[in-house]
């Protein structure tokens, strides 16, 4: 996750991914299963609201 309001935020997020690639890959199945809980329209709204907001937002989840 990165903030458009912080100069190096995207760079730092990408740096984290590169430095933690093995851990991210080892959790791939878990991440894929978690992503099934997200509705496309709601996640799009979440991203747009995140760009406009000054606070941390709660990630929307699909109702079971």
OpenMM code with the backbone's topology and positions (N, CA, C; nanometers):
from openmm import Vec3, app, unit

residues = "UNK UNK UNK UNK UNK UNK UNK UNK UNK UNK UNK UNK UNK UNK UNK UNK UNK UNK UNK UNK UNK UNK UNK UNK UNK UNK UNK UNK UNK UNK UNK UNK UNK UNK UNK UNK UNK UNK UNK UNK UNK UNK UNK UNK UNK UNK UNK UNK UNK UNK UNK UNK UNK UNK UNK UNK UNK UNK UNK UNK UNK UNK UNK UNK".split()
positions = [
    Vec3(0.0853, -0.1167, 0.0000),
    Vec3(0.0000, 0.0000, 0.0000),
    Vec3(0.0900, 0.1231, 0.0000),
    Vec3(0.0502, 0.2229, -0.0749),
    Vec3(0.1294, 0.3449, -0.0799),
    Vec3(0.0389, 0.4668, -0.0825),
    Vec3(0.0956, 0.5801, -0.0440),
    Vec3(0.0220, 0.7062, -0.0396),
    Vec3(0.0679, 0.7970, -0.1525),
    Vec3(-0.0264, 0.8548, -0.2230),
    Vec3(0.0089, 0.9499, -0.3289),
    Vec3(0.0573, 1.0828, -0.2707),
    Vec3(0.0419, 1.0991, -0.1401),
    Vec3(0.0799, 1.2250, -0.0760),
    Vec3(0.2221, 1.2225, -0.0196),
    Vec3(0.2857, 1.1074, -0.0226),
    Vec3(0.4230, 1.0963, 0.0274),
    Vec3(0.5152, 1.0701, -0.0907),
    Vec3(0.6180, 1.1492, -0.1025),
    Vec3(0.7066, 1.1451, -0.2186),
    Vec3(0.7602, 1.0069, -0.2536),
    Vec3(0.8081, 0.9323, -0.1575),
    Vec3(0.8722, 0.8039, -0.1853),
    Vec3(0.7844, 0.6837, -0.1531),
    Vec3(0.6560, 0.7040, -0.1334),
    Vec3(0.5697, 0.5961, -0.0889),
    Vec3(0.5617, 0.4810, -0.1899),
    Vec3(0.5397, 0.5101, -0.3167),
    Vec3(0.5336, 0.4039, -0.4177),
    Vec3(0.6691, 0.3345, -0.4291),
    Vec3(0.7758, 0.4134, -0.4302),
    Vec3(0.9108, 0.3565, -0.4364),
    Vec3(0.9348, 0.2622, -0.3191),
    Vec3(0.8951, 0.3029, -0.1994),
    Vec3(0.9142, 0.2199, -0.0806),
    Vec3(0.8304, 0.0923, -0.0872),
    Vec3(0.7078, 0.1022, -0.1378),
    Vec3(0.6218, -0.0156, -0.1508),
    Vec3(0.6827, -0.1158, -0.2485),
    Vec3(0.7323, -0.0672, -0.3614),
    Vec3(0.7962, -0.1553, -0.4593),
    Vec3(0.9258, -0.2144, -0.4031),
    Vec3(1.0008, -0.1343, -0.3300),
    Vec3(1.1242, -0.1813, -0.2663),
    Vec3(1.0924, -0.2955, -0.1691),
    Vec3(0.9854, -0.2800, -0.0913),
    Vec3(0.9427, -0.3853, 0.0015),
    Vec3(0.9121, -0.5136, -0.0751),
    Vec3(0.8377, -0.5022, -0.1845),
    Vec3(0.8010, -0.6210, -0.2629),
    Vec3(0.9249, -0.6921, -0.3167),
    Vec3(1.0187, -0.6166, -0.3694),
    Vec3(1.1419, -0.6762, -0.4233),
    Vec3(1.2214, -0.7448, -0.3122),
    Vec3(1.2323, -0.6804, -0.1978),
    Vec3(1.3110, -0.7361, -0.0873),
    Vec3(1.2425, -0.8517, -0.0159),
    Vec3(1.1119, -0.8661, -0.0340),
    Vec3(1.0369, -0.9719, 0.0343),
    Vec3(0.9727, -1.0679, -0.0644),
    Vec3(1.0303, -1.0786, -0.1813),
    Vec3(0.9730, -1.1590, -0.2887),
    Vec3(0.9511, -1.3045, -0.2481),
    Vec3(1.0469, -1.3655, -0.1810),
    Vec3(1.0325, -1.5061, -0.1415),
    Vec3(0.9162, -1.5254, -0.0447),
    Vec3(0.9024, -1.4345, 0.0525),
    Vec3(0.7912, -1.4434, 0.1476),
    Vec3(0.6576, -1.4237, 0.0769),
    Vec3(0.6510, -1.3270, -0.0125),
    Vec3(0.5278, -1.3011, -0.0878),
    Vec3(0.4912, -1.4230, -0.1713),
    Vec3(0.5887, -1.4809, -0.2391),
    Vec3(0.5636, -1.6006, -0.3206),
    Vec3(0.5187, -1.7180, -0.2349),
    Vec3(0.5755, -1.7337, -0.1159),
    Vec3(0.5382, -1.8459, -0.0295),
    Vec3(0.3949, -1.8324, 0.0219),
    Vec3(0.3422, -1.7103, 0.0236),
    Vec3(0.2056, -1.6855, 0.0709),
    Vec3(0.1065, -1.6689, -0.0442),
    Vec3(0.1474, -1.7038, -0.1655),
    Vec3(0.0655, -1.6811, -0.2844),
    Vec3(-0.0735, -1.7449, -0.2727),
    Vec3(-0.0809, -1.8701, -0.2285),
    Vec3(-0.2103, -1.9381, -0.2162),
    Vec3(-0.3002, -1.8652, -0.1159),
    Vec3(-0.2435, -1.8287, -0.0018),
    Vec3(-0.3187, -1.7564, 0.1015),
    Vec3(-0.3708, -1.6229, 0.0475),
    Vec3(-0.2878, -1.5518, -0.0250),
    Vec3(-0.3265, -1.4226, -0.0817),
    Vec3(-0.4367, -1.4405, -0.1854),
    Vec3(-0.4257, -1.5441, -0.2690),
    Vec3(-0.5280, -1.5706, -0.3712),
    Vec3(-0.6626, -1.6040, -0.3058),
    Vec3(-0.6599, -1.6864, -0.2008),
    Vec3(-0.7839, -1.7209, -0.1303),
    Vec3(-0.8456, -1.5971, -0.0665),
    Vec3(-0.7632, -1.5130, -0.0068),
    Vec3(-0.8120, -1.3901, 0.0555),
    Vec3(-0.8756, -1.2991, -0.0495),
    Vec3(-0.8155, -1.2931, -0.1686),
    Vec3(-0.8656, -1.2023, -0.2723),
    Vec3(-1.0034, -1.2423, -0.3239),
    Vec3(-1.0445, -1.3664, -0.3001),
    Vec3(-1.1773, -1.4104, -0.3420),
    Vec3(-1.2873, -1.3427, -0.2600),
    Vec3(-1.2504, -1.2789, -0.1495),
    Vec3(-1.3469, -1.2118, -0.0615),
    Vec3(-1.3743, -1.0683, -0.1037),
    Vec3(-1.3221, -1.0252, -0.2175),
    Vec3(-1.3329, -0.8853, -0.2580),
    Vec3(-1.4245, -0.8716, -0.3792),
    Vec3(-1.5202, -0.7810, -0.3716),
    Vec3(-1.6103, -0.7509, -0.4831),
    Vec3(-1.5454, -0.6469, -0.5738),
    Vec3(-1.5449, -0.6672, -0.7059),
    Vec3(-1.4784, -0.5739, -0.7985),
    Vec3(-1.5250, -0.4286, -0.7869),
    Vec3(-1.6549, -0.4049, -0.7828),
    Vec3(-1.7049, -0.2669, -0.7749),
    Vec3(-1.6648, -0.2000, -0.6439),
    Vec3(-1.6693, -0.2771, -0.5356),
    Vec3(-1.6337, -0.2210, -0.4055),
    Vec3(-1.4848, -0.1896, -0.3967),
    Vec3(-1.3996, -0.2742, -0.4546),
    Vec3(-1.2561, -0.2476, -0.4480),
    Vec3(-1.2203, -0.1263, -0.5329),
    Vec3(-1.2906, -0.1071, -0.6445),
    Vec3(-1.2669, 0.0115, -0.7278),
    Vec3(-1.3020, 0.1380, -0.6494),
    Vec3(-1.4145, 0.1356, -0.5812),
    Vec3(-1.4550, 0.2494, -0.4983),
    Vec3(-1.3535, 0.2719, -0.3863),
    Vec3(-1.3066, 0.1635, -0.3258),
    Vec3(-1.2063, 0.1717, -0.2193),
    Vec3(-1.0802, 0.2428, -0.2687),
    Vec3(-1.0312, 0.2057, -0.3869),
    Vec3(-0.9115, 0.2702, -0.4411),
    Vec3(-0.9350, 0.4186, -0.4662),
    Vec3(-1.0496, 0.4529, -0.5233),
    Vec3(-1.0787, 0.5938, -0.5502),
    Vec3(-1.0906, 0.6739, -0.4211),
    Vec3(-1.1587, 0.6178, -0.3228),
    Vec3(-1.1726, 0.6862, -0.1938),
    Vec3(-1.0368, 0.7011, -0.1260),
    Vec3(-0.9515, 0.6001, -0.1400),
    Vec3(-0.8181, 0.6069, -0.0820),
    Vec3(-0.7350, 0.7193, -0.1402),
    Vec3(-0.7528, 0.7448, -0.2688),
    Vec3(-0.6797, 0.8533, -0.3331),
    Vec3(-0.7266, 0.9899, -0.2841),
    Vec3(-0.8540, 0.9990, -0.2446),
    Vec3(-0.9100, 1.1264, -0.1995),
    Vec3(-0.8969, 1.1476, -0.0488),
    Vec3(-0.8746, 1.0402, 0.0262),
    Vec3(-0.8804, 1.0455, 0.1720),
    Vec3(-0.7454, 1.0779, 0.2358),
    Vec3(-0.7519, 1.1357, 0.3537),
    Vec3(-0.6321, 1.1598, 0.4341),
    Vec3(-0.6179, 1.0572, 0.5456),
    Vec3(-0.7093, 0.9605, 0.5514),
    Vec3(-0.7044, 0.8608, 0.6574),
    Vec3(-0.6979, 0.7200, 0.5981),
    Vec3(-0.6660, 0.6243, 0.6832),
    Vec3(-0.6587, 0.4845, 0.6415),
    Vec3(-0.8007, 0.4303, 0.6298),
    Vec3(-0.8283, 0.3610, 0.5201),
    Vec3(-0.9606, 0.3054, 0.4970),
    Vec3(-0.9631, 0.1568, 0.5308),
    Vec3(-1.0798, 0.1054, 0.5633),
    Vec3(-1.0970, -0.0370, 0.5871),
    Vec3(-1.1291, -0.1049, 0.4550),
    Vec3(-1.0554, -0.2099, 0.4238),
    Vec3(-1.0746, -0.2821, 0.2989),
    Vec3(-1.2115, -0.3490, 0.2975),
    Vec3(-1.2903, -0.3290, 0.1919),
    Vec3(-1.4215, -0.3933, 0.1843),
    Vec3(-1.4067, -0.5437, 0.1645),
    Vec3(-1.4999, -0.6207, 0.2183),
    Vec3(-1.4974, -0.7665, 0.2036),
    Vec3(-1.6328, -0.8142, 0.1560),
    Vec3(-1.6309, -0.9185, 0.0762),
    Vec3(-1.7546, -0.9784, 0.0269),
    Vec3(-1.8277, -1.0419, 0.1444),
    Vec3(-1.9571, -1.0212, 0.1505),
    Vec3(-2.0351, -1.0827, 0.2576),
    Vec3(-2.0520, -1.2296, 0.2278),
    Vec3(-2.0302, -1.3119, 0.3299),
    Vec3(-2.0386, -1.4581, 0.3149),
    Vec3(-2.1817, -1.5036, 0.3068),
] * unit.nanometer
topology = app.Topology()
chain = topology.addChain("A")
for resn in residues:
    res = topology.addResidue(resn, chain)
    for name in ("N", "CA", "C"):
        topology.addAtom(name, app.Element.getBySymbol(name[0]), res)
